[in-house]
């Protein structure tokens, strides 16, 4: 089971049913912030919805197709980071993440992403990691840029959100670039 202490303040834990209420409260308290960039926020209306996400994530983990981890900051639930479906034949994965608005600007997500990229290359032995961010989500885009990812392009109308389509910036990093 995936569990990793990053530092004295940050811990990553495989999402579990026991986390559903904390996860929902975090989403609900940051709803206006999160809905600008994430299409699932408006359909997440109760802890039952977060339970369904957690059950789906557990199935993904059991199928060896990735997983989602809760991010805990000073003992409080702060967000989620996860692997979208792992492409085993191409040895690549995409990382997605979100953070409760109260925890933005503390370096939490950069540290969590660093761990996930390191795990993808050095434990899962993948070759490529990708992160996609809405073009105007500068805080989210700063994370792959800070970690040395290469901006590979822009996908026009790459994500349909509640207010319409947004362009997505694609960032990628290769195993040989990460380990140098």
PyMOL commands that set and color helices and strands:
alter all, ss='L'
color gray80, all
select helices_A, chain A and resi 17-29+31-34+41-43+47-62+101-103+108-122+138-146+175-178
alter helices_A, ss='H'
color red, helices_A
select strands_A, chain A and resi 3-5+10-14+68-73+76-83+92-99+128-134+150-161+164-174
alter strands_A, ss='S'
color yellow, strands_A
deselect
rebuild
show_as cartoon
